[in-house]
Amino acid sequence: GPMPSVEELRQALQAALRPLHLEVRDISGGCGASFDLVVVAEAFEGLRLLDRQRRVHDALGDAMSDIHALQMRCWTPDKWQKQQQQQASQSAP
């Protein structure tokens, strides 16, 4: 099928998961569709990593068959905030 665009993935994930924070980056370098995702959503609360990833796959639906490689980080809002704070304190002089 046609290569899915960053915008298409964003829209699909927004609609399905209503994430608080969403990053979709095209890392394919022009060959095959490869994407890097950061998804922060309440929907992930209480789910194991595998189930979180399955939710993302389900959200992307048909586009999944056209995606060559998918890297994803699926965070709960709580974990995400802790992660952000850690990074902030590490990068402080």
C-alpha positions as CSV (number, residue, x, y, z in Angstrom):
1,G,0.0,0.0,0.0
2,P,1.0,3.7,0.0
3,M,3.5,4.7,2.6
4,P,1.7,6.0,5.7
5,S,2.6,9.6,6.6
6,V,3.5,11.0,10.0
7,E,0.3,13.0,9.9
8,E,-1.8,9.9,9.3
9,L,-0.2,8.1,12.2
10,R,-0.7,11.1,14.4
11,Q,-4.4,11.3,13.6
12,A,-5.0,7.6,14.1
13,L,-3.2,7.6,17.5
14,Q,-5.0,10.8,18.6
15,A,-8.4,9.4,17.8
16,A,-7.8,6.0,19.4
17,L,-5.8,6.8,22.5
18,R,-6.3,10.5,23.1
19,P,-2.7,10.9,24.3
20,L,-1.6,13.7,26.6
21,H,1.7,13.7,24.6
22,L,2.5,12.3,21.2
23,E,5.6,12.3,19.1
24,V,5.8,10.6,15.7
25,R,9.1,10.8,13.9
26,D,9.9,9.3,10.5
27,I,13.2,7.6,10.8
28,S,13.1,5.7,7.6
29,G,15.6,7.9,5.8
30,G,13.5,7.3,2.7
31,C,13.6,3.5,2.5
32,G,10.6,1.6,3.9
33,A,8.4,3.2,6.5
34,S,10.1,3.3,9.8
35,F,8.7,5.4,12.7
36,D,9.7,6.3,16.2
37,L,6.8,6.9,18.5
38,V,6.4,8.4,22.0
39,V,2.9,7.9,23.2
40,V,1.8,9.1,26.7
41,A,-1.8,8.1,27.5
42,E,-4.1,7.3,30.4
43,A,-5.3,4.4,28.3
44,F,-2.0,2.6,29.2
45,E,-2.7,2.6,32.9
46,G,-2.6,-0.9,34.3
47,L,-1.5,-2.5,31.0
48,R,1.7,-4.5,30.5
49,L,4.1,-3.3,27.8
50,L,2.9,-5.8,25.3
51,D,-0.7,-4.8,25.8
52,R,0.3,-1.1,25.4
53,Q,2.0,-1.9,22.1
54,R,-1.0,-3.9,21.0
55,R,-3.2,-0.8,21.6
56,V,-0.9,1.2,19.4
57,H,-0.9,-1.4,16.7
58,D,-4.7,-1.6,16.9
59,A,-4.9,2.2,16.7
60,L,-2.8,2.2,13.5
61,G,-4.9,-0.5,12.0
62,D,-4.4,-1.0,8.3
63,A,-1.4,1.3,8.3
64,M,0.5,-1.3,10.3
65,S,0.8,-3.6,7.2
66,D,2.7,-0.8,5.4
67,I,5.0,0.1,8.3
68,H,8.4,-1.5,8.0
69,A,9.7,-0.8,11.5
70,L,8.1,0.8,14.6
71,Q,10.0,1.9,17.7
72,M,7.7,2.9,20.4
73,R,7.8,4.1,24.0
74,C,4.4,3.8,25.6
75,W,4.2,5.8,28.9
76,T,1.5,6.4,31.5
77,P,1.2,10.1,32.3
78,D,2.6,9.4,35.8
79,K,5.7,7.6,34.5
80,W,6.2,10.2,31.8
81,Q,6.2,13.0,34.3
82,K,8.7,11.2,36.5
83,Q,10.9,10.6,33.4
84,Q,10.7,14.3,32.4
85,Q,11.7,15.4,35.9
86,Q,14.6,12.9,35.9
87,Q,15.9,14.2,32.6
88,A,15.5,17.8,33.8
89,S,17.5,17.2,36.9
90,Q,20.2,15.3,35.0
91,S,20.7,18.0,32.4
92,A,20.8,20.7,35.1
93,P,24.4,22.0,35.6
